[in-house]
Amino acid sequence: MKTVLIYCSNGYFFEEFYFSIIKELENTCNIILLLEYGYIPDQSLQIVKNLFESKSIQDYHLTRIHTERSSRQRYLRGIEVINKLKGKKIDLFLLGSDFIEVDQYLINHVSSNGGKSVVVGDGLFEDIFFEDYYKLKGLPLDDLVKEGATRSWKQKIRNKSAIDIVKGGISLAFRPVLKFKIKIRTNAFLNYRLIPFFMFRKTFTKNAFTKYSFAVGVADYVIVTDPIEYDGLKLLIPTIKKMFWAKHPSYDLFKNSDKKGRTKLLVIITTGMGLKSPDHKIKRWVTVVEEIKRLKNPVEIHLRFHPREQLPLKKRFEDAFRANNIQTVTLNTTKYALPEKFCEYMGVVGSRSGTLRFCRTASHKIFVIGLVDGIHSGFYGKPINMGNSEGI
């Protein structure tokens, strides 16, 4: 059988995307899983161990490639991975991007031994991708973009003390723009050219499309699950030659769930809201949940925060719901991934995120509500910045 290497660079996302791929491929090829250690829920790690013990995957390795700050350290982590793969010919390499220098290093290793690489769009694309796409399509985005920039600027001002504002102004006034640009270009030269040349006698690709933080044309194939992203890639990144639009791996994952069991409401609060965000921002979440409670009467309301969210913000949300006589249960996201007990939910409330895509995709029997400007404001908090928002 052919050997497939699957690299999940976001452990928090494993069950939402990559687990379904493994289940689809487990009887047709040998699977080696490379899993980024950061934010892996305990339950997800146990699932990986079970897959290995049941021989659904041939092997698995935990890595910290993307958590390293310097490119040299990322390359060293990549070397560790390649050493673990010695003697194993990889026929197909599946990963989430090819714009990062160490990803290109791994792709190069696979291709040098005759293997093919496939980049899959496993999350929501960057804001700048949608902004550039809609501008090229001729849609009137200027007001939305300006609104987002203005709100962001005002919010930053409100969140700072007078002393911080003065310090920031002085820093900005004495920070030469040229120096900043030189630093960016110097880092790009070091990370993609100089360091890999001395380490491997190779150089890697950084081009005008690197800013989209996805694919730059290095991998053999690219797969996305959103029609607008597919159209946008064809328009914005001509270096990608072989591209496909496919169903999300978790499509209809919970199609057999019993309606009687779907009695709870899930509120997903993604990261990005500042600790000093205004009360009215949180109040909008409370108001929506109040209305759902009135109409649907869920037996429990669960709050799910990103694992890197800070405790003070969590407490503000919990207190806001409690002040409005709404009892909530805060889930432990370090232990369980989103799909765990997902079949118990009648509906989901969230803001702009790839997580809402999963919820819409995994079950067509629940409602999925996205809050405009729920976390971010202006263009960055609008449905237009989510690709295809049908079903949300």
PyMOL commands that set and color helices and strands:
alter all, ss='L'
color gray80, all
select helices_A, chain A and resi 11-25+42-53+65-67+71-84+101-112+127-136+142-158+162-173+177-200+210-212+227-236+259-261+279-296+311-323+342-344+354-362+378-381+383-386
alter helices_A, ss='H'
color red, helices_A
select strands_A, chain A and resi 3-8+30-36+59-63+92-95+116-120+221-224+243-245+264-269+300-305+329-330+345-350+367-370
alter strands_A, ss='S'
color yellow, strands_A
deselect
rebuild
show_as cartoon
